Amino acid sequence: MEEKRQEADTLKLGNELTIRRYLFNKMQVNQVLSVPDYIALHIIKETESKEDIYAGKTYLKDLAEKMKLSIRQTSKLVGKLKDSGLVVWSHDGNGSEGTYVTITEAGEKLLEQQQVLFKDYYGRVIKKFGKENLIQLLNMMKQLETVMSSELEEMEEQEDDGEFE
């Protein structure tokens, strides 16, 4: 009987977490850029300012890894940003050494506009929710993400080993 109650609790908590994730992702802050576009530009700009060895270049494979996207999905995203004039997409040598992106002046302007909106919105949210509460929540979210990723990897390994057939 105890096991059935634990299973019901697990399902209830899992459903609530799934619903919260969905609703959280549906919230729209005043946005100049879509969330994926903003994150990509932010990563590109951050890499440009922190990684001297890459001379302002963000390699497609690194962007894909940081955004947890496939190379194909990342290429599609970068292609859209390039077509909008927000990034320049180039390659080293003949292209076999990797393709990379750099942010344009127009990309920097839109990124800055989005950051102004975020500062205002999140400044008010933090004031009401509390900085310490938010830090604690973010730390817990990181821990949860680590556990969830680990479980997904373990499930994928079990599928590959034929344990779920």
C-alpha positions as a printed Julia matrix, in Angstrom:
165×3 Matrix{Float64}:
  0.0    0.0     0.0
  2.86   2.37    0.89
  4.48   1.75   -2.5
  1.27   2.71   -4.34
  1.04   5.94   -2.32
  4.67   6.77   -3.14
  4.0    6.13   -6.84
  0.94   8.4    -6.71
  2.97  11.12   -4.94
  5.75  10.78   -7.52
  3.28  11.13  -10.37
  1.58  14.1    -8.68
  4.93  15.89   -8.12
  6.13  15.02  -11.63
  2.92  16.39  -13.14
  3.2   19.59  -11.09
  6.84  20.06  -12.14
  5.92  19.51  -15.81
  3.03  21.99  -15.57
  5.22  24.61  -13.8
  7.95  24.22  -16.45
  5.35  24.63  -19.19
  3.75  27.71  -17.64
  7.11  29.25  -16.8
  8.21  28.82  -20.42
  4.97  30.36  -21.69
  5.51  33.61  -19.76
  6.44  36.38  -22.13
  8.49  39.3   -20.88
  8.53  42.31  -23.22
 10.81  40.89  -25.82
 12.71  42.41  -28.7
 14.22  38.99  -29.43
 12.91  35.45  -29.1
 14.36  33.54  -26.15
 16.6   31.3   -28.34
 17.83  34.34  -30.3
 18.55  36.22  -27.08
 20.41  33.29  -25.54
 22.47  32.74  -28.7
 23.42  36.42  -28.96
 24.19  36.54  -25.25
 26.5   33.51  -25.52
 28.17  34.94  -28.64
 28.72  38.32  -26.96
 29.93  36.71  -23.73
 32.38  34.49  -25.61
 33.63  37.51  -27.54
 34.38  39.43  -24.36
 35.81  36.53  -22.31
 37.66  34.29  -24.73
 40.73  36.08  -26.05
 42.08  32.93  -27.71
 39.13  32.78  -30.11
 39.48  36.45  -31.11
 35.76  37.14  -30.74
 34.71  33.97  -32.56
 32.04  31.63  -31.21
 32.32  28.27  -32.92
 29.08  26.64  -33.96
 29.88  23.45  -32.04
 30.48  25.45  -28.85
 27.24  27.37  -29.28
 25.36  24.11  -29.89
 26.87  22.58  -26.77
 26.06  25.57  -24.56
 22.48  25.77  -25.86
 22.01  21.98  -25.76
 21.01  21.91  -29.43
 22.08  19.71  -32.31
 24.45  21.2   -34.89
 21.55  21.18  -37.36
 19.28  23.14  -34.98
 22.11  25.54  -34.2
 22.83  26.05  -37.9
 19.16  26.9   -38.48
 19.17  29.37  -35.58
 22.43  31.0   -36.68
 21.17  31.16  -40.27
 18.13  33.09  -39.08
 20.31  35.46  -37.03
 22.61  35.93  -40.05
 19.67  36.65  -42.37
 18.48  39.26  -39.86
 21.91  40.91  -39.88
 22.57  40.14  -36.21
 25.63  37.91  -36.71
 28.27  37.2   -39.31
 28.8   33.49  -40.0
 32.28  32.62  -41.28
 34.77  29.79  -41.32
 38.45  29.22  -40.75
 40.55  28.19  -43.73
 38.5   26.14  -46.17
 35.81  25.52  -43.56
 37.12  22.15  -42.4
 38.53  23.75  -39.26
 35.09  24.89  -38.13
 32.55  27.62  -38.67
 32.05  30.44  -36.24
 29.85  33.46  -35.66
 30.52  36.99  -34.48
 27.93  39.49  -33.37
 27.25  42.54  -35.54
 26.61  46.08  -34.36
 22.89  45.55  -35.05
 23.01  42.35  -32.97
 24.69  44.17  -30.11
 22.03  46.93  -30.22
 19.14  44.46  -30.07
 20.87  42.51  -27.3
 21.3   45.72  -25.31
 17.64  46.69  -25.87
 16.54  43.28  -24.6
 18.83  43.57  -21.59
 17.31  46.96  -20.66
 13.84  45.37  -20.69
 15.1   42.42  -18.64
 16.82  44.67  -16.09
 13.59  46.57  -15.53
 11.35  43.51  -15.35
 13.67  41.27  -13.34
 14.64  44.17  -11.1
 11.0   44.46  -10.04
 10.62  40.68   -9.73
 13.75  40.4    -7.55
 12.61  43.29   -5.37
  9.3   41.5    -4.68
 10.59  37.9    -4.54
 13.88  38.66   -2.78
 17.42  38.34   -4.04
 18.31  35.54   -1.6
 15.16  33.62   -2.52
 16.04  33.88   -6.19
 19.63  32.78   -5.62
 18.42  29.81   -3.59
 15.83  28.94   -6.26
 18.42  29.14   -9.07
 20.84  26.94   -7.14
 18.1   24.4    -6.55
 17.09  24.54  -10.22
 20.69  23.82  -11.22
 20.78  20.86   -8.85
 17.47  19.58  -10.22
 18.69  20.02  -13.79
 21.81  17.99  -12.99
 19.77  15.16  -11.46
 17.26  15.2   -14.33
 20.02  15.16  -16.97
 21.75  12.31  -15.18
 18.52  10.31  -15.09
 17.88  10.93  -18.8
 21.4    9.78  -19.65
 20.94   6.68  -17.54
 17.62   5.89  -19.25
 19.21   6.36  -22.69
 22.06   4.02  -21.73
 19.55   1.42  -20.56
 17.65   1.75  -23.87
 20.9    1.35  -25.79
 21.69  -1.75  -23.73
 18.25  -3.16  -24.56
 16.93  -3.04  -21.01
 13.67  -1.28  -21.98
 12.69  -3.53  -24.89
